[in-house]
Amino acid sequence: MKKTLATQLDAINEYEREPIPKSKLKGMKSFVGMYAGEHIAGTEFVIGPLFVVHGVSAIDLVTGLLIGNLLAVLSWAFLCAPIAVRVRLTLYYQLEKICGKYLVSGYNIVNALMFCFLAGSMIAVSATAVGIPFNIAMPGLDDLYPSSIGWVVTVLAVGSVITAVAILGYEQISKFANVCAPWMILIFVAAAFAVMPQLGITSLSSFWEVAQTRIWTGVPVEGYTKFTFWHVMFFAWFANMAMHIGMGDLSILRYAKKWYHGFASSTGMFIGHLMAWMSSGILCAAAGGEVPPGPIAYASAGIAGAACVLIAGWTTANPTIYRAGLAIQSIMPRVKRWKVTMIVGLVTTIAAFFPALVMQLLGFVALYGLVLMPMGAIIFIDFWVIPRLGMRSNYASVTNTHFNIAAAVTWVGTLAICLSLNFFQNVDIFFLGLPGWFIAATLYVVLSKLYQKKASLQPEPSISAKSIV
Amino acid sequence: MHTILKLISYLGLLLTVVPSVLVFLGKIELDFHKNLMLAGMIMWFLSAPFWLNTQNEQEAES
């Protein structure tokens, strides 16, 4: 066991602080499979029903999902991938070169916390399936706190198993996730098809009429805000904002042979998000507006459906806990990784006790992207714009500083402005990502202009747009 | 051996998706469809792990 763990950790540490060598680059096919699998997660079972709850109309849903997911694919292909294949470094190392060690540590803590909450929602999703045979009372749409002892015990059991696997068997669960992906995609489609007659859909021609009148009716559940085309489009675009605009997938796409491998994300966005969110919305409507994913999947696909919910939550919570552990461990390298992962798993499981994490998932996902987005804007501007303005890219690395004040103020300032707009002007959190990116980009250029004047520069061979183009 | 395993896996996937179309067309009941999906799941998970990951690893190496 010890040897296996050491081997897998070594593998994960591969090329953490150096560019990927040519021999290790991967073709389009690897990314097509990876993106398709990664975006069929347990949380997809919740997002679709929440659109129904928020009263999205059928036309708004379809057009919003089509355009939003297309924009997400374009963000991967044109923002993240071109930098990834040029620098071929992990997000963390690229950020360290720009921001310095200390600021990256702060980023890692925030990142790890976000990962914990995200994994918590996935554990809660799995728990809704595990609770079915034990008749556990599922949390309702308005529940914010643990609804019963049974719920707490179920979440604790699921969280403990997932954490143990994250400590001991990351590689095995990753292989298991690969096996599950094609089957899970079909379960989503099949379950939705099977319940259509219950909703009155008996032919493909009647689908649209029933979709408008019985599924995405345009009327929200009482007490919930009405979602429009714009909500759906921005949510679909920014659901993975941390990964594309936030540059999280630099770590993945650095293995790509060509920048256009970023288009492989279309499998995740269209087979995963678009199809899965629509299917789970149909399941929710067929279950009379119920939201807990376990029961609605069980009602439409029986044991296979419940198993799909359990597996979808488990296989995505596991790497998320592991990543959170890695982020924390990079700050405290002396603490053993299994101890860090165990603590992260505990925090995640406690977070999963609270159904608010699942029932308010749309808001949380939007916040998650927003918090990490400014760092993506900083990387983009640092790579493409800063050298063209006569300043130095990778400033912390060039000047050997541990804390880039320009980057820190950009990050905190952007979030302060965006969250102020949310709190004081009631601008919906879904709409803040786009202006937020331009605020971060502008702030970083202006602040770098002021900040870089002060420091003495040492020449350093850095990879930036100017040195390539 | 791989061919047989693949055949079982694909049959499992067919059992996962085809019954739902039959329910949609009114040919079978929802409960029967659930049983067929369970059978499909068992077939998939008993066969796919033995060839799918091996194939992925070979593709990654080539």
Boltz contact constraints between the chains, C-beta under 6 A:
constraints:
  - contact:
      token1: [A, 175]
      token2: [B, 53]
      max_distance: 6.0
  - contact:
      token1: [A, 178]
      token2: [B, 53]
      max_distance: 6.0
  - contact:
      token1: [A, 179]
      token2: [B, 48]
      max_distance: 6.0
  - contact:
      token1: [A, 179]
      token2: [B, 49]
      max_distance: 6.0
  - contact:
      token1: [A, 179]
      token2: [B, 52]
      max_distance: 6.0
  - contact:
      token1: [A, 183]
      token2: [B, 44]
      max_distance: 6.0
  - contact:
      token1: [A, 186]
      token2: [B, 13]
      max_distance: 6.0
  - contact:
      token1: [A, 186]
      token2: [B, 16]
      max_distance: 6.0
  - contact:
      token1: [A, 186]
      token2: [B, 17]
      max_distance: 6.0
  - contact:
      token1: [A, 190]
      token2: [B, 16]
      max_distance: 6.0
  - contact:
      token1: [A, 190]
      token2: [B, 17]
      max_distance: 6.0
  - contact:
      token1: [A, 190]
      token2: [B, 20]
      max_distance: 6.0
  - contact:
      token1: [A, 193]
      token2: [B, 20]
      max_distance: 6.0
  - contact:
      token1: [A, 193]
      token2: [B, 24]
      max_distance: 6.0
  - contact:
      token1: [A, 194]
      token2: [B, 20]
      max_distance: 6.0
  - contact:
      token1: [A, 194]
      token2: [B, 23]
      max_distance: 6.0
  - contact:
      token1: [A, 194]
      token2: [B, 33]
      max_distance: 6.0
  - contact:
      token1: [A, 196]
      token2: [B, 24]
      max_distance: 6.0
  - contact:
      token1: [A, 301]
      token2: [B, 37]
      max_distance: 6.0
  - contact:
      token1: [A, 302]
      token2: [B, 34]
      max_distance: 6.0
  - contact:
      token1: [A, 303]
      token2: [B, 38]
      max_distance: 6.0
  - contact:
      token1: [A, 304]
      token2: [B, 37]
      max_distance: 6.0
  - contact:
      token1: [A, 304]
      token2: [B, 38]
      max_distance: 6.0
  - contact:
      token1: [A, 304]
      token2: [B, 41]
      max_distance: 6.0
